[in-house]
Amino acid sequence: MLVLLIATAIAASLLVELGLMVARDLIEASQFRHEDEPQMNEAFKRTSGGAW
């Protein structure tokens, strides 16, 4: 019984770690997307503003 409890605790810990890694990757990916967006908007404004 104790072995089953320990094995369940270890499995739960590994699942929590996996969930945290996935969440961290998603957060980092969304931050990069938001950082690039203003730079791209600025580039488009400069090229379109000069052409008109």
mmCIF file of the N, C-alpha and C atoms, coordinates in Angstrom:
data_MODEL
# 
_entry.id   MODEL 
# 
loop_
_atom_site.group_PDB 
_atom_site.id 
_atom_site.type_symbol 
_atom_site.label_atom_id 
_atom_site.label_alt_id 
_atom_site.label_comp_id 
_atom_site.label_asym_id 
_atom_site.label_entity_id 
_atom_site.label_seq_id 
_atom_site.pdbx_PDB_ins_code 
_atom_site.Cartn_x 
_atom_site.Cartn_y 
_atom_site.Cartn_z 
_atom_site.occupancy 
_atom_site.B_iso_or_equiv 
_atom_site.pdbx_formal_charge 
_atom_site.auth_seq_id 
_atom_site.auth_comp_id 
_atom_site.auth_asym_id 
_atom_site.auth_atom_id 
_atom_site.pdbx_PDB_model_num 
ATOM 1   N N  . MET A 1 1  ? 0.830 -1.197 0.000   1.00 0.00 ? 1  MET A N  1 
ATOM 2   C CA . MET A 1 1  ? 0.000 0.000  0.000   1.00 0.00 ? 1  MET A CA 1 
ATOM 3   C C  . MET A 1 1  ? 0.875 1.262  0.000   1.00 0.00 ? 1  MET A C  1 
ATOM 4   N N  . LEU A 1 2  ? 1.924 1.248  0.799   1.00 0.00 ? 2  LEU A N  1 
ATOM 5   C CA . LEU A 1 2  ? 2.813 2.402  0.873   1.00 0.00 ? 2  LEU A CA 1 
ATOM 6   C C  . LEU A 1 2  ? 3.537 2.614  -0.459  1.00 0.00 ? 2  LEU A C  1 
ATOM 7   N N  . VAL A 1 3  ? 3.911 1.522  -1.119  1.00 0.00 ? 3  VAL A N  1 
ATOM 8   C CA . VAL A 1 3  ? 4.587 1.620  -2.409  1.00 0.00 ? 3  VAL A CA 1 
ATOM 9   C C  . VAL A 1 3  ? 3.654 2.254  -3.447  1.00 0.00 ? 3  VAL A C  1 
ATOM 10  N N  . LEU A 1 4  ? 2.383 1.884  -3.416  1.00 0.00 ? 4  LEU A N  1 
ATOM 11  C CA . LEU A 1 4  ? 1.407 2.467  -4.339  1.00 0.00 ? 4  LEU A CA 1 
ATOM 12  C C  . LEU A 1 4  ? 1.250 3.964  -4.088  1.00 0.00 ? 4  LEU A C  1 
ATOM 13  N N  . LEU A 1 5  ? 1.222 4.358  -2.844  1.00 0.00 ? 5  LEU A N  1 
ATOM 14  C CA . LEU A 1 5  ? 1.108 5.772  -2.490  1.00 0.00 ? 5  LEU A CA 1 
ATOM 15  C C  . LEU A 1 5  ? 2.323 6.560  -2.972  1.00 0.00 ? 5  LEU A C  1 
ATOM 16  N N  . ILE A 1 6  ? 3.498 6.010  -2.785  1.00 0.00 ? 6  ILE A N  1 
ATOM 17  C CA . ILE A 1 6  ? 4.730 6.675  -3.234  1.00 0.00 ? 6  ILE A CA 1 
ATOM 18  C C  . ILE A 1 6  ? 4.770 6.776  -4.747  1.00 0.00 ? 6  ILE A C  1 
ATOM 19  N N  . ALA A 1 7  ? 4.396 5.701  -5.427  1.00 0.00 ? 7  ALA A N  1 
ATOM 20  C CA . ALA A 1 7  ? 4.393 5.717  -6.888  1.00 0.00 ? 7  ALA A CA 1 
ATOM 21  C C  . ALA A 1 7  ? 3.394 6.743  -7.418  1.00 0.00 ? 7  ALA A C  1 
ATOM 22  N N  . THR A 1 8  ? 2.239 6.852  -6.794  1.00 0.00 ? 8  THR A N  1 
ATOM 23  C CA . THR A 1 8  ? 1.235 7.837  -7.203  1.00 0.00 ? 8  THR A CA 1 
ATOM 24  C C  . THR A 1 8  ? 1.737 9.262  -6.975  1.00 0.00 ? 8  THR A C  1 
ATOM 25  N N  . ALA A 1 9  ? 2.419 9.484  -5.862  1.00 0.00 ? 9  ALA A N  1 
ATOM 26  C CA . ALA A 1 9  ? 2.960 10.808 -5.569  1.00 0.00 ? 9  ALA A CA 1 
ATOM 27  C C  . ALA A 1 9  ? 4.029 11.195 -6.588  1.00 0.00 ? 9  ALA A C  1 
ATOM 28  N N  . ILE A 1 10 ? 4.866 10.256 -6.949  1.00 0.00 ? 10 ILE A N  1 
ATOM 29  C CA . ILE A 1 10 ? 5.914 10.531 -7.940  1.00 0.00 ? 10 ILE A CA 1 
ATOM 30  C C  . ILE A 1 10 ? 5.294 10.831 -9.300  1.00 0.00 ? 10 ILE A C  1 
ATOM 31  N N  . ALA A 1 11 ? 4.286 10.043 -9.688  1.00 0.00 ? 11 ALA A N  1 
ATOM 32  C CA . ALA A 1 11 ? 3.615 10.275 -10.971 1.00 0.00 ? 11 ALA A CA 1 
ATOM 33  C C  . ALA A 1 11 ? 2.922 11.640 -10.986 1.00 0.00 ? 11 ALA A C  1 
ATOM 34  N N  . ALA A 1 12 ? 2.280 12.003 -9.902  1.00 0.00 ? 12 ALA A N  1 
ATOM 35  C CA . ALA A 1 12 ? 1.619 13.297 -9.824  1.00 0.00 ? 12 ALA A CA 1 
ATOM 36  C C  . ALA A 1 12 ? 2.639 14.433 -9.904  1.00 0.00 ? 12 ALA A C  1 
ATOM 37  N N  . SER A 1 13 ? 3.764 14.261 -9.251  1.00 0.00 ? 13 SER A N  1 
ATOM 38  C CA . SER A 1 13 ? 4.809 15.280 -9.296  1.00 0.00 ? 13 SER A CA 1 
ATOM 39  C C  . SER A 1 13 ? 5.339 15.467 -10.712 1.00 0.00 ? 13 SER A C  1 
ATOM 40  N N  . LEU A 1 14 ? 5.543 14.363 -11.415 1.00 0.00 ? 14 LEU A N  1 
ATOM 41  C CA . LEU A 1 14 ? 6.028 14.452 -12.796 1.00 0.00 ? 14 LEU A CA 1 
ATOM 42  C C  . LEU A 1 14 ? 5.004 15.117 -13.712 1.00 0.00 ? 14 LEU A C  1 
ATOM 43  N N  . LEU A 1 15 ? 3.729 14.835 -13.502 1.00 0.00 ? 15 LEU A N  1 
ATOM 44  C CA . LEU A 1 15 ? 2.687 15.474 -14.307 1.00 0.00 ? 15 LEU A CA 1 
ATOM 45  C C  . LEU A 1 15 ? 2.614 16.979 -14.037 1.00 0.00 ? 15 LEU A C  1 
ATOM 46  N N  . VAL A 1 16 ? 2.794 17.358 -12.786 1.00 0.00 ? 16 VAL A N  1 
ATOM 47  C CA . VAL A 1 16 ? 2.799 18.786 -12.455 1.00 0.00 ? 16 VAL A CA 1 
ATOM 48  C C  . VAL A 1 16 ? 3.980 19.474 -13.118 1.00 0.00 ? 16 VAL A C  1 
ATOM 49  N N  . GLU A 1 17 ? 5.143 18.860 -13.079 1.00 0.00 ? 17 GLU A N  1 
ATOM 50  C CA . GLU A 1 17 ? 6.328 19.436 -13.719 1.00 0.00 ? 17 GLU A CA 1 
ATOM 51  C C  . GLU A 1 17 ? 6.119 19.571 -15.228 1.00 0.00 ? 17 GLU A C  1 
ATOM 52  N N  . LEU A 1 18 ? 5.527 18.565 -15.843 1.00 0.00 ? 18 LEU A N  1 
ATOM 53  C CA . LEU A 1 18 ? 5.246 18.628 -17.274 1.00 0.00 ? 18 LEU A CA 1 
ATOM 54  C C  . LEU A 1 18 ? 4.279 19.754 -17.590 1.00 0.00 ? 18 LEU A C  1 
ATOM 55  N N  . GLY A 1 19 ? 3.246 19.901 -16.788 1.00 0.00 ? 19 GLY A N  1 
ATOM 56  C CA . GLY A 1 19 ? 2.283 20.989 -16.985 1.00 0.00 ? 19 GLY A CA 1 
ATOM 57  C C  . GLY A 1 19 ? 2.928 22.354 -16.846 1.00 0.00 ? 19 GLY A C  1 
ATOM 58  N N  . LEU A 1 20 ? 3.822 22.500 -15.887 1.00 0.00 ? 20 LEU A N  1 
ATOM 59  C CA . LEU A 1 20 ? 4.513 23.776 -15.700 1.00 0.00 ? 20 LEU A CA 1 
ATOM 60  C C  . LEU A 1 20 ? 5.433 24.091 -16.883 1.00 0.00 ? 20 LEU A C  1 
ATOM 61  N N  . MET A 1 21 ? 6.091 23.070 -17.419 1.00 0.00 ? 21 MET A N  1 
ATOM 62  C CA . MET A 1 21 ? 6.962 23.292 -18.573 1.00 0.00 ? 21 MET A CA 1 
ATOM 63  C C  . MET A 1 21 ? 6.146 23.734 -19.789 1.00 0.00 ? 21 MET A C  1 
ATOM 64  N N  . VAL A 1 22 ? 5.009 23.094 -20.005 1.00 0.00 ? 22 VAL A N  1 
ATOM 65  C CA . VAL A 1 22 ? 4.149 23.459 -21.133 1.00 0.00 ? 22 VAL A CA 1 
ATOM 66  C C  . VAL A 1 22 ? 3.625 24.878 -20.957 1.00 0.00 ? 22 VAL A C  1 
ATOM 67  N N  . ALA A 1 23 ? 3.186 25.214 -19.753 1.00 0.00 ? 23 ALA A N  1 
ATOM 68  C CA . ALA A 1 23 ? 2.673 26.554 -19.489 1.00 0.00 ? 23 ALA A CA 1 
ATOM 69  C C  . ALA A 1 23 ? 3.759 27.606 -19.697 1.00 0.00 ? 23 ALA A C  1 
ATOM 70  N N  . ARG A 1 24 ? 4.974 27.318 -19.246 1.00 0.00 ? 24 ARG A N  1 
ATOM 71  C CA . ARG A 1 24 ? 6.085 28.261 -19.414 1.00 0.00 ? 24 ARG A CA 1 
ATOM 72  C C  . ARG A 1 24 ? 6.396 28.476 -20.897 1.00 0.00 ? 24 ARG A C  1 
ATOM 73  N N  . ASP A 1 25 ? 6.380 27.395 -21.670 1.00 0.00 ? 25 ASP A N  1 
ATOM 74  C CA . ASP A 1 25 ? 6.631 27.515 -23.106 1.00 0.00 ? 25 ASP A CA 1 
ATOM 75  C C  . ASP A 1 25 ? 5.554 28.356 -23.790 1.00 0.00 ? 25 ASP A C  1 
ATOM 76  N N  . LEU A 1 26 ? 4.298 28.154 -23.400 1.00 0.00 ? 26 LEU A N  1 
ATOM 77  C CA . LEU A 1 26 ? 3.212 28.928 -24.001 1.00 0.00 ? 26 LEU A CA 1 
ATOM 78  C C  . LEU A 1 26 ? 3.322 30.407 -23.645 1.00 0.00 ? 26 LEU A C  1 
ATOM 79  N N  . ILE A 1 27 ? 3.677 30.696 -22.404 1.00 0.00 ? 27 ILE A N  1 
ATOM 80  C CA . ILE A 1 27 ? 3.807 32.089 -21.979 1.00 0.00 ? 27 ILE A CA 1 
ATOM 81  C C  . ILE A 1 27 ? 4.961 32.764 -22.708 1.00 0.00 ? 27 ILE A C  1 
ATOM 82  N N  . GLU A 1 28 ? 6.091 32.069 -22.812 1.00 0.00 ? 28 GLU A N  1 
ATOM 83  C CA . GLU A 1 28 ? 7.242 32.644 -23.506 1.00 0.00 ? 28 GLU A CA 1 
ATOM 84  C C  . GLU A 1 28 ? 6.945 32.861 -24.983 1.00 0.00 ? 28 GLU A C  1 
ATOM 85  N N  . ALA A 1 29 ? 6.230 31.950 -25.602 1.00 0.00 ? 29 ALA A N  1 
ATOM 86  C CA . ALA A 1 29 ? 5.891 32.090 -27.018 1.00 0.00 ? 29 ALA A CA 1 
ATOM 87  C C  . ALA A 1 29 ? 4.955 33.274 -27.232 1.00 0.00 ? 29 ALA A C  1 
ATOM 88  N N  . SER A 1 30 ? 4.017 33.490 -26.333 1.00 0.00 ? 30 SER A N  1 
ATOM 89  C CA . SER A 1 30 ? 3.093 34.607 -26.506 1.00 0.00 ? 30 SER A CA 1 
ATOM 90  C C  . SER A 1 30 ? 3.802 35.938 -26.250 1.00 0.00 ? 30 SER A C  1 
ATOM 91  N N  . GLN A 1 31 ? 4.787 35.974 -25.360 1.00 0.00 ? 31 GLN A N  1 
ATOM 92  C CA . GLN A 1 31 ? 5.519 37.213 -25.111 1.00 0.00 ? 31 GLN A CA 1 
ATOM 93  C C  . GLN A 1 31 ? 6.344 37.602 -26.325 1.00 0.00 ? 31 GLN A C  1 
ATOM 94  N N  . PHE A 1 32 ? 6.975 36.634 -26.998 1.00 0.00 ? 32 PHE A N  1 
ATOM 95  C CA . PHE A 1 32 ? 7.746 36.948 -28.189 1.00 0.00 ? 32 PHE A CA 1 
ATOM 96  C C  . PHE A 1 32 ? 6.842 37.483 -29.281 1.00 0.00 ? 32 PHE A C  1 
ATOM 97  N N  . ARG A 1 33 ? 5.668 36.935 -29.413 1.00 0.00 ? 33 ARG A N  1 
ATOM 98  C CA . ARG A 1 33 ? 4.735 37.381 -30.433 1.00 0.00 ? 33 ARG A CA 1 
ATOM 99  C C  . ARG A 1 33 ? 4.336 38.841 -30.177 1.00 0.00 ? 33 ARG A C  1 
ATOM 100 N N  . HIS A 1 34 ? 4.096 39.194 -28.907 1.00 0.00 ? 34 HIS A N  1 
ATOM 101 C CA . HIS A 1 34 ? 3.699 40.561 -28.592 1.00 0.00 ? 34 HIS A CA 1 
ATOM 102 C C  . HIS A 1 34 ? 4.860 41.539 -28.753 1.00 0.00 ? 34 HIS A C  1 
ATOM 103 N N  . GLU A 1 35 ? 6.089 41.086 -28.529 1.00 0.00 ? 35 GLU A N  1 
ATOM 104 C CA . GLU A 1 35 ? 7.233 41.971 -28.691 1.00 0.00 ? 35 GLU A CA 1 
ATOM 105 C C  . GLU A 1 35 ? 7.489 42.258 -30.174 1.00 0.00 ? 35 GLU A C  1 
ATOM 106 N N  . ASP A 1 36 ? 7.263 41.274 -31.031 1.00 0.00 ? 36 ASP A N  1 
ATOM 107 C CA . ASP A 1 36 ? 7.524 41.460 -32.455 1.00 0.00 ? 36 ASP A CA 1 
ATOM 108 C C  . ASP A 1 36 ? 6.455 42.309 -33.133 1.00 0.00 ? 36 ASP A C  1 
ATOM 109 N N  . GLU A 1 37 ? 5.245 42.276 -32.618 1.00 0.00 ? 37 GLU A N  1 
ATOM 110 C CA . GLU A 1 37 ? 4.144 42.972 -33.283 1.00 0.00 ? 37 GLU A CA 1 
ATOM 111 C C  . GLU A 1 37 ? 4.362 44.486 -33.380 1.00 0.00 ? 37 GLU A C  1 
ATOM 112 N N  . PRO A 1 38 ? 4.748 45.193 -32.328 1.00 0.00 ? 38 PRO A N  1 
ATOM 113 C CA . PRO A 1 38 ? 4.987 46.634 -32.464 1.00 0.00 ? 38 PRO A CA 1 
ATOM 114 C C  . PRO A 1 38 ? 6.132 46.951 -33.428 1.00 0.00 ? 38 PRO A C  1 
ATOM 115 N N  . GLN A 1 39 ? 7.148 46.117 -33.447 1.00 0.00 ? 39 GLN A N  1 
ATOM 116 C CA . GLN A 1 39 ? 8.254 46.361 -34.377 1.00 0.00 ? 39 GLN A CA 1 
ATOM 117 C C  . GLN A 1 39 ? 7.778 46.236 -35.815 1.00 0.00 ? 39 GLN A C  1 
ATOM 118 N N  . MET A 1 40 ? 6.957 45.256 -36.088 1.00 0.00 ? 40 MET A N  1 
ATOM 119 C CA . MET A 1 40 ? 6.440 45.085 -37.446 1.00 0.00 ? 40 MET A CA 1 
ATOM 120 C C  . MET A 1 40 ? 5.502 46.229 -37.800 1.00 0.00 ? 40 MET A C  1 
ATOM 121 N N  . ASN A 1 41 ? 4.675 46.666 -36.862 1.00 0.00 ? 41 ASN A N  1 
ATOM 122 C CA . ASN A 1 41 ? 3.765 47.778 -37.133 1.00 0.00 ? 41 ASN A CA 1 
ATOM 123 C C  . ASN A 1 41 ? 4.549 49.048 -37.444 1.00 0.00 ? 41 ASN A C  1 
ATOM 124 N N  . GLU A 1 42 ? 5.623 49.265 -36.709 1.00 0.00 ? 42 GLU A N  1 
ATOM 125 C CA . GLU A 1 42 ? 6.456 50.446 -36.942 1.00 0.00 ? 42 GLU A CA 1 
ATOM 126 C C  . GLU A 1 42 ? 7.109 50.379 -38.327 1.00 0.00 ? 42 GLU A C  1 
ATOM 127 N N  . ALA A 1 43 ? 7.546 49.222 -38.730 1.00 0.00 ? 43 ALA A N  1 
ATOM 128 C CA . ALA A 1 43 ? 8.173 49.056 -40.046 1.00 0.00 ? 43 ALA A CA 1 
ATOM 129 C C  . ALA A 1 43 ? 7.153 49.313 -41.151 1.00 0.00 ? 43 ALA A C  1 
ATOM 130 N N  . PHE A 1 44 ? 5.937 48.819 -40.981 1.00 0.00 ? 44 PHE A N  1 
ATOM 131 C CA . PHE A 1 44 ? 4.914 49.040 -41.997 1.00 0.00 ? 44 PHE A CA 1 
ATOM 132 C C  . PHE A 1 44 ? 4.538 50.519 -42.069 1.00 0.00 ? 44 PHE A C  1 
ATOM 133 N N  . LYS A 1 45 ? 4.470 51.197 -40.935 1.00 0.00 ? 45 LYS A N  1 
ATOM 134 C CA . LYS A 1 45 ? 4.122 52.616 -40.940 1.00 0.00 ? 45 LYS A CA 1 
ATOM 135 C C  . LYS A 1 45 ? 5.202 53.431 -41.656 1.00 0.00 ? 45 LYS A C  1 
ATOM 136 N N  . ARG A 1 46 ? 6.470 53.078 -41.419 1.00 0.00 ? 46 ARG A N  1 
ATOM 137 C CA . ARG A 1 46 ? 7.546 53.818 -42.052 1.00 0.00 ? 46 ARG A CA 1 
ATOM 138 C C  . ARG A 1 46 ? 7.522 53.641 -43.569 1.00 0.00 ? 46 ARG A C  1 
ATOM 139 N N  . THR A 1 47 ? 7.339 52.414 -44.035 1.00 0.00 ? 47 THR A N  1 
ATOM 140 C CA . THR A 1 47 ? 7.379 52.200 -45.495 1.00 0.00 ? 47 THR A CA 1 
ATOM 141 C C  . THR A 1 47 ? 6.136 52.760 -46.160 1.00 0.00 ? 47 THR A C  1 
ATOM 142 N N  . SER A 1 48 ? 4.976 52.594 -45.538 1.00 0.00 ? 48 SER A N  1 
ATOM 143 C CA . SER A 1 48 ? 3.767 53.097 -46.177 1.00 0.00 ? 48 SER A CA 1 
ATOM 144 C C  . SER A 1 48 ? 3.717 54.623 -46.089 1.00 0.00 ? 48 SER A C  1 
ATOM 145 N N  . GLY A 1 49 ? 4.251 55.209 -45.006 1.00 0.00 ? 49 GLY A N  1 
ATOM 146 C CA . GLY A 1 49 ? 4.245 56.663 -44.855 1.00 0.00 ? 49 GLY A CA 1 
ATOM 147 C C  . GLY A 1 49 ? 5.165 57.322 -45.869 1.00 0.00 ? 49 GLY A C  1 
ATOM 148 N N  . GLY A 1 50 ? 6.260 56.687 -46.196 1.00 0.00 ? 50 GLY A N  1 
ATOM 149 C CA . GLY A 1 50 ? 7.194 57.262 -47.172 1.00 0.00 ? 50 GLY A CA 1 
ATOM 150 C C  . GLY A 1 50 ? 6.698 57.147 -48.604 1.00 0.00 ? 50 GLY A C  1 
ATOM 151 N N  . ALA A 1 51 ? 5.902 56.143 -48.872 1.00 0.00 ? 51 ALA A N  1 
ATOM 152 C CA . ALA A 1 51 ? 5.444 55.910 -50.231 1.00 0.00 ? 51 ALA A CA 1 
ATOM 153 C C  . ALA A 1 51 ? 4.335 56.887 -50.626 1.00 0.00 ? 51 ALA A C  1 
ATOM 154 N N  . TRP A 1 52 ? 3.531 57.295 -49.670 1.00 0.00 ? 52 TRP A N  1 
ATOM 155 C CA . TRP A 1 52 ? 2.410 58.180 -50.003 1.00 0.00 ? 52 TRP A CA 1 
ATOM 156 C C  . TRP A 1 52 ? 2.935 59.578 -50.071 1.00 0.00 ? 52 TRP A C  1 
# 
